[in-house]
Amino acid sequence: MSKSLNIGAIALAIAFASGSKVEPLTVGRMDSAAQASIPGSPRDLAAIQQIVTTFDQTWGSDPVTYAAQYGSVIDWVGPTGTILNDPAAITALYTFLFTNVFSGTTRISTIRNLTFLSGTVAVLDIETQVVGFARALEKNVLIKRAGEWRIVLHQQTLVTP
């Protein structure tokens, strides 16, 4: 059995375990009329977009705010296969990276896809570019609790030219 995670299957399992009705619908390259049928409200869409915006705005300078976009229960897999489950360890990693490697760099993100599996579970695909360094693809599963969206599963893959 492969050790790699099938994020989609995990997201479905979370949705079923929570008793949520699963309605896989995709946002991203769809026109605004099609987006109107998505179970994610305009507020949900804006909140998830704000997470991506926060990643870009705090990249290279504010590791605490950057890492706060992940939930308190997290399965974080980095581009080298590093697995972290402790929010403090994720904050420490970004503190090190922003201080020693990426200080003053710019991250530009594009949402490739946003799929709501229910009103409280979503899968977010992001393409990122750290200017002058690398491009990466991110797969994130988000859960909405107490009105706030947080990333609970994250996996990043470097894109080679």
N, C-alpha and C positions, 0 to 999 in steps of 0.2 A: 504494500500500500504506500502510495506517495505521501511524503510529509508536507507537500505544498498544500496550501489552503485553497479551496474553491470558494471564493468570497460570495458568489451568487448563492451557492447552496447553503452557506452559513447564514446569509441574510434571510433566505426563505425559512430556514429552521428557526431563526429568531422570531420571524413574523408568526409562524405557526405556533411556537411555544407561547407567544404573548397573546394568542387568540385573535390576532388581527386578521382581517379579511385581506388576502393578498390580491392586489390588482397591479400587475407589472405594467407600467406605462413609462414611456421614455420622453424626456425633455432634452433639448440640446439644439439640434439642427431643425427642429420643428417650427412651423410658423405659429404666430400667437393664437390663431383660432384653434389649432390642435392642442396647444398648451392649456386651453381653458378646461379641457376634460380631465386634466391631471388631478389626482386627489390632494396633492400638495397645494395649499392655499397660496395666494400672493405673498402672504406673510412668511410662509414656509420657504418659498422660493427666495425671498429677500434675505431670510436668515441664513440659508445655506450659501447664497452668494456672498454674504458678509463674512462667513468663515474663510472663503477663498480670498476675498479682499484683504482680510486680516493677515492671512499668510503672506501675501505680497507686500503689504505695508510694514510688517514687522520683521520681515526676512533680513537677516544680517545685523539686526540691531536690538531686538527685544525678544530674547528667548522665552521669557516667562509668558508673555501674551501669546506668542506663537504656539507654545506647547499647550496652553490652556484650551486650544480648540479641540484637543483630544479629551475624551471622557475619563472619568476616574477608573473605569474598567476598560482596559485597552489591550489590543493585540496589535502591536506596531512592528512591521517588518520593513527594514530599510533596504536601500539598493544593493548592499553587499550581503544581504541575508541575515543581518543582525536582528534579533528578536528581543523586543522590550515589552514588558507588561506593567511596569511601575511608572506612574506619571512623573515622579521625582527623577527617575533615571532618564526619561525623555527630556525633561527640562534641563538636566545636567548635560546631556548630549548636545542639545541645541546651544547651550551656554558655551560649551567648548568650541563647537563649530563656528558660532557667530563671533567668538573672540579670536580664534586662531586661523580659521580657513576662509570664512565667508564675510568677514567684517566689511561693511560698506558695499557689498554686492547687491544686485537687484534681481528679484525673482518676478517673472511674468507668468501668470497662470491663465489657462483657457479651460473652461468647463467643456469637456467633450460630450458628456452625457450625464443626465440626472434622472434616475429611475426611482419612482416612489413605489415601494412594495405594499405600503399601506399609508395611513395618515401619520404614522409614527416611525416608519422604517424607510430609509432611502439608500440607494447606492449612487455614489458620486465618483465619476471618472474625470480626472484633471490631467491636462498636459502642462508641464511646467518647463520653464527655461530659466536657468540661472545664468545671466548674461556673462559671457566669457568663460563659462565652466562646462555646463552640460544640460542636456534635455532629459526629462524623465516623464514617465507615465505613472499616475497614482490611481489606485482603486481604494475607495473609502466606503465603509458602511457606517451610516449615521442612525442614531436613535434619538427620538424626541422624548424627553422626560421633563416633567414640570414646565412645559412650554418652551424648553431650550433644546436645540439640536447640538449634539456632540458626536464626534467621530469615535467609534468603538472598535473598528477594525481598519487598519491602514496597511497598504502594501505598495512599495515603490519599486519601479524597474527603470534602470538607466536606458536611454535610447542611444545606441551607437550610430555614428554617422554612416 
